[in-house]
């Protein structure tokens, strides 16, 4: 492997990019189905967007693990050329996420959707390890009545993504439509 990659971390960065692209391919299909449903107001759009993102991300544990490991581990032992290539491709994938986001939530501006996409990935990177801790932490949480795992991740991510979409819409001047805000 190291004949083709400059480090173990570079291998995982490549895997991250492949998983990310695959998720976006599947997300495009799911978003097309969501786009067919109508939602007039920003609150409804935000909830629909958050639901499809949370559902699709929670079904991709490898992608979420890799997002969580990116800045603290995977970007630490790579060459400049690998880092540059990774960042260029990652920003391109975020641009694609922006395009998909705007299909479901057209009341967001492109600037708002860009901020939303970046914040979503950062949220996944932090929330995934919180919802999927090691066995000792999971046992301690369960003893305290706190349920963790994929269900918790999906619910929390959906709630946070809804708030992010509404917040970015408000920050960029998108006024809510006639429906109630969640």
Steps between C-alpha positions, in 0.01 A plus 500: 500500500773745587627477143190690394436717808745697712359376833228295668312825559506577127330166436223591742462848350447337161246262654324800657474672161363183337245448780401867488447488124298178529282658771437803277405271209240326717394828658425643155247221443341549843491876457331466162221308673481770770504774236184355348316577825410864545593722793442870479654634816858494621410303814348216298793502260746490791322204662485304172865571425612406852300177497648372175853598603472341845353181360757457226799589719394272786498210254866565411709429809830478312450847353406643839803334666726649234348848537561472875863402450587749226649801677630330814659201333481462124639839402802473729740279308463580131711682246416848378394357163261256667360774724447735207330232293280395791390857577424576135291186463329550838398855408368367171291244685370772731402700190303199384333479842405868460334425165304212652405710802359772278275248325320423827532842660488757220424777748864477614745718313811341353704665777267358765508154343882509491517588869239237575697230315821580687320514835328168427831319444648658814190391695529143374870497594417593859165329549590157359764414763277642775215268396735204446743502794721217618342221705590649840345839421195335342447287813536802729256700287248216496529465878410868522200448272661657195446307178764543235551339159373543148142590599627775728738620230225516238257687728761746628643559152152563364428753775835676458480503119151653518628774731804558278290532185260745667790695650691528174182602320436774756862616502501541123175692492257228395169579663278212612202421284138476614544185710612473861861457598578176679 
